[in-house]
Amino acid sequence: MATTDIAIKKAKPKEKQYRIYDEKGLYCVITPSGGKLWRLKYRVNGREKTLSIGKYPEKTLSEARGDRDTARKQVTQGIDPSALKQSEKAGGSADCFESIAREWHQKNQNKWTEGHARTVISRLEQNLFPYIGRMSMNEVTPSTLLQSLRRIESRGAIETAHRVKSIAGQVFRYAIATGRAERDPTPDLKGALTPVTQKHLAAITDPRKAGELLRAIDCFTGTHIVKCALLLSPLARIFHNKAGANPAYAI
């Protein structure tokens, strides 16, 4: 049931804070000190979130409802109102790189593990937002993006630079698909970054040590599936070596 402006106005503070609910997720928090704070509960990608709308009476019930309706419309468009507000507070517009990157991240994070989602947003916040975050998508040129990636390279984090470039490309392709960018500058940077040096994993080459490994596998007392995997690993190594020496072994 919807509340009224009079009900909010007459609400008195209590020992503990409490809520007066309106409609469609909007409610007013009455604090012990007498503050009256508008909040909106909503869900994005199955996750419940809360948006701070303002303080009564600076923001009336009618105005809070208007902000609620705007936020709910953004949610239907796949935009997280909290992420958008955070970006705008940082000085960016709704169409700046940071805003769209956060929107892209919000829409995709349910497909990822929590750890991967944290890594992606952390790489953006540390390496791109401080430099191109407030720029519109079409303002970010290949050279501008390259400058940010060069900063990562200067720290010796070559692989991270390549990964950040890949993330930026995904953000640009999302912006293109949603009509907020004209092109993706990342393909123009092909060959511009220092190549990642491939490191080969250590392998047992001494026949005696290989025999010790096989005997250890034979004595393994764990699950049958794990033991089978351990027994197959030396065979895979042998096949790999033969395939490299004789193409007839290749699949």
Protein Blocks (a to p, Z undefined) as FASTA:
>chain_A
ZZdfklmmmpccdfbdcddddeehiacdddfkopacddddddeehiacdddfbdcfkbcf
klmmmmmmmmmmmmmnopafklmmmmmmnopafkbmklmmmmmmmmmmmmpcfklmmmmm
mmmmmmmmmmmmmpcfklmcfklmmmmmmmmmmnopamlmmmmmmmmmmmmmmmmmnopa
fbdfklmmgokaccdddddddddfbfklmmmmmmmmmmpcbdfklmmmmmmmmmmmmmmm
mmmmmmklpZZ
